[in-house]
Structure formats: structure tokens, C-alpha cells
Amino acid sequence: MRILLVEDDVEVARFVKKGLQEAGHTVEQAGNGRDGLFLAASEAFDLLVLDRMLPGGVDGVRIVETLRQQDNRTPVLFLSALSGVDERVRGLKAGGDDYLVKPFAFAELLARCEALGRRPSSEAPVTRLKVADLELDLLSRTVTRAGKKIDVQPREFRLLEHLMRHAGQVVTRTMLLEKVWDYHFDPQTNVIDVHVSRLRQKLDRGFDKPLIHTVRNAGYMIRAEG
Amino acid sequence: MAQGFPRSAPPRLLQSAAFRIALLFMGTFSAAAWLLVAVLWWATAGALDRQTIAAIRTDAAALAERHREEGLHGLIEAIEERLALDAAAETLYLLLDDEGIKLAGNLERWPTAIGEEGLWFRTRFDQDGVISEARVHRRDLPGLRLLVGRDESERVQLRLLLTEGVAWSLGGMFLFALLGANIVRRSLQNRMRPAVVTALGIAGGDLSRRVPLSDHGDEFDRLASTMNDMLDRIAALMAGVRSVSDAIAHDLRTPIARARGKLEESLATARTEEDWRAAVEQGIQDLDNISRVFQALLRIAEAEAGARRAAFAPMDLPEVLRDAAEFYEVMAEARDQRLETALPEHLVMVGDRDLLLQAVANLLDNAIKFTPPGGVVRLAARQEEGGIEVAVSDTGPGLPPEERARATDRFFRADASRNTPGSGLGLSLVRAVAQLHGGEVLLADARPGVAPPGLRVSLRLSDSLG
């Protein structure tokens, strides 16, 4: 992916840029809002990572608003020390697609970037999701593995759907909390792990190949081969 | 406060709002007085004037009639009769012929007009050495010129008197109004002074000042008590900020010191790469914990400051609670506990979904953490008089009464729970959320008299927050 990072803190920018490059992405960087807006408007990127508070008179929210007015739909991830719910809402309302609060783990940032960057580009609704022999029918809301029906509860279905939509990508616990449960706080316990392991048990019972994999220090990933 | 001083001096006369208000009042008052005088003038002096004119007109008409009926002789006779009858010497007549020779009347010569031109005019004449004013009507008869008039000296006198009276009273009124304006200004300033003095004290840094209330119960007292409420609120906010900074100072420094110590130690002692890696990972974990505590503190402060009222929206509480129960059910199952719910179908209230959810999550998390395997955790909600109660009860060891009061303090950990993971911020967030929703948190035994008694934490929320 070609990513534009707009971040004024030199140290944070350096390590984010390095990490993203190591993960195989091309990264352009701007140190203030004006340069960031100029780059974002004049070149094509797959993803923008914007700090909210920026020097140069143009902050992250302004950049997004300006781009959206110009019908630029590049996905935007906000990276901000402003953690209040209203701040998050402001960022998302302005046209941001995701919001990550500082301090953050790099694995979390990478997972979110990849989730945003590889979103299906076509607006055509997907009705079936498939990973290896696991199939998810969004219309009848059924889950089958190797043709065998697996009973899951509604929330487990949504959990699995989210994992499958991002098959091959790391999905962190916080992302699951936000996207599947719409919780914007840290439950301070391993509840998510318990939910995932229950789902895993249901899917893997009677099969020798596990599909949901735990990614150490990051989260989970669903993929065909182990 | 550099600008504080010049503003604190009482305003000068013309700057004073009270004085301006009084002045305005005085203006309207004088306008009314002028109107009154005008009406009075028209009704008295004006009426006399009109009466005189009418009398002259009738008199002149009667004389003209006499002349037509009885000729010059009759006219002269009539004039002389009238003069003879006029004891007060108010009437004036003069009859001249074509050549200007006087035929009858008490005027010696044709008077010079000083007022209006034409048939009606005013004149001044000398009567026995006294200068008098008169209103005169001229009537031309065939071959004759007739003047009929009335002495107006008394009326002029009256008018003068009236003018003088009006002038004096208007002047007096102006003085009184000025005095009154000053008195109003002074008394308004006196009533406002306590508020001004208090505000100055507060601006100077003494937040404990309050505006004293008088027993009038008037607008000023209302203003004062509103101001006091506002000050109480500000003081509460300041206390909140202070307690957060205290909490940061006391309780965040410790984990930071611990993490720093550990890193420093491993720097000195780690030999293998594995050691290094373990130390760094431990350091990151410590930092994560610190930022988690920090986040929790900020959230509590946010809720306590009431800043999140903005996020208030109508919602159906049982839906939120069912979500939370479902979320934690797997936890309870994993620990071989049962999570029961007793929720009504609908319970509509206005609140902050996110914070309520987190509060209930904290309670469920606590209950599941402290209840032994095989126990029961119960989440219930019901409509009560004047509010909604959300209660989480468990069959755990409970909390001794002496520890309950402190349970919602920041960073409080019951002695028995020192070794359980957690920051000790859960219940203080619950309390802050309850307060934000106009309610409180109550702790009690879940099963009084039974050992272990269990703990029942109930969150009382007001449902009438708009």
C-alpha cells in the first residue's frame, strides 16, 4: 500500500514509518498539516494516517474535511492523543474511517491500517464469505464447514463475519470490541479471548486444521493454512 | 488580575447604569408633567382667551345691530350706556367717523396694533397712568369705524403667575428627579456591592467566598444564589481536577517508578538476549498498564466534571444491559458460574450509553472476579419511584461494612483483593457515572445473614434528566 503519514512528532513518525515499511508498505511523510494536505490532495494514496493536532494551522480534521469536499475518498485513520468520546466522534464525523488513541501498540496500528487499506473497493454487497472450507452465508445467516452446518449465536456470527471480512489480516481485540460489540472502553479482562476461543471450539471441533489463529501481542487472524 | 482594579472602582455618575435608569425615569416623568401643564394651560388661560373673544364678538355684533336699527345716534347712546354700566372699567370702545373724529368711547385715539393684524389685534394703552393690555376687535360700519375691546391686564397677570408656578414646579421636579436618581443609584450599588466584592475575592483566588444573601428574596438574592450555585459547581470541578492530579501524583508515580526500576535493573543485570527481550516486553506491559490506569482516571474525571452530559441520549436500558450480560456470560461460564438476568422488557431513560455500559461492565467484571466457582452473579434492573435501579449481586465473600464506605474511593483495594489483578478504579468510575446520571451507588450484602454474604452493588439513576 502507498500510505501518507502526517505526524509532527519526529520520533513517533520515524518508528511508524519504519514499521510500516518493514511490513511492506510505501510511506510518504509530512511533518505539518499544510504539507500533508498538499500531498494528500495532489497524489494518490491507498491510506492516510493523520495526527489530529498538527502545526501549520491545518489540523487532521481539516485535512479530512477538505479532502472529502473534493470527493477524495481515500481511507483515513486518525492517530491522536485526544481520547474523549466526543473527540473520536468529531474525527469520524469529519470523514475519518478509524480512530486510534495514543499511546498505541504498533501491531494495533498496523492491523488497523491493513484493515482499512484492503477494504473491498466495489460497493457490490457480498453475500457469501469463504475461507478454506469454512463458508458464511450472510443472507441465511448460516455457517458451514466442509458442508457441515455449525450452530453459532448471533454475536458469534458477527464476530466470525468480521474476522472473515478481514481474512488473512490481523484483527486486534480492541478492533473486535469496537466493531462487533460497539464498546469503546477497555474491559480490563480477557473477555474477548474467551469469546474467540468459544467460537474457535465450535469451528474446529471434528476438524484437524485450525482456522482462527492467535497472533502474539496483537490479536487474531483467520486464514486457510496454519 | 491586572485589569481587576480599575474595574472594581464603583462606576462614575454617568457610567452608572442605576443612574442612567433613574435619569430615564426622570425623562418620562418630566414629559408627563409637561403634558399635564399644557392641558392645564389650554383649559385655563386658553379658556379665558376664548371667552373674551366671544364676549367682544357678541358685543360688536349687538352694536352693529343697534346701528342698523337706530342709526348713529342709537349707536353712540348704546356705547355710552355700556360705559356707564361698566364699573370695573374693563370694556373699551372707540367710534370714529370717516375723518377720524371721535364720536364716542373711552379711548382717545386709534391704538397701535402690537399683535395680530386685521380685524383682531392686541394693543397697549395708558389708562389713568397705568399701562394695560387689551384685545381689540375692529368693525367697519358704513361711514364709521368702531373698536370694541376688553382690558386683559388681569388675564396677563394670571398667565404670568401660572407661568411662574409651572417654572418653579418643573425646576423643583428636576431637582427631585436628580436627587431620586442618585438615591436609586446608591441603593442599587449597595445591593450589588456584596456580589461585586465576592466576585473580586474569587478573581483574586479565594474560591471559598460566597455572596451573602439578604432576607429580601428579591432579584438580587436570586442572582446571588445563582452565583453561589455556580461557584459551588466550579469548586466541585476544581476539587475533581485536584483529586485527579493527586491521584496521578500518588498512584501513577508508583507503577512508573516500578517499571523504571525494573528496566534499570535489567539494564544492569541482563546478560543474554533472552533476558533483554523479556525485560523489554515486561517494560511495554507495564507501560500499557500505566496508560490503562491513566485512561480510566481521565474517564472518571470526565464523568465527574459532568462534561459528558453532551453525550446524553434517550436509550432503552435493558438492551444495553442484555448486551453487557451476554458479553460477560462467557466469562462466568469459563469460571463455572451462572450469570442470571432479571430485566424488564423496556426501560427508557436518557443517559450516556458508553459510560453506563462501562459502569455495568465494571460491576459484572468485579462480581465474576470475586465469586468462587459454582456461584451466581445476578444483573437486575427495575423502575423505582423517582428513578431506575440497576443492581449486580454475587455470592462472593462480600465486603465488610467498614470497607464499604471506602470502596468507591479511587485506588481502593479491599485487603482481601490485593492479589487480584485490577487498578482499584472500577467502583470510582461506577460512582462517577451514577453521579453524572443524578444518582448514587449503594453497597449491601446480597444475602444478609448467609455466609458468605455476597455483595450487592446497586446503581441508582435518575430517569428525569433531560
Interface residues (C-beta under 8 A of the other chain):
Chain A: S83 G84 V85 D86 P103 A105 R155 W181 Y183 H184 F185 D186 P187 Q188 T189 V191 V194 H195 R198
Chain B: I284 L287 D288 S291 R292 Q295 L298 R299 E302 R308 A310 A311 D323 E326 F327 Y328 V330 M331 A334 D354 L357 Q358 A361 D365 K369 P421 G422 S423 G426
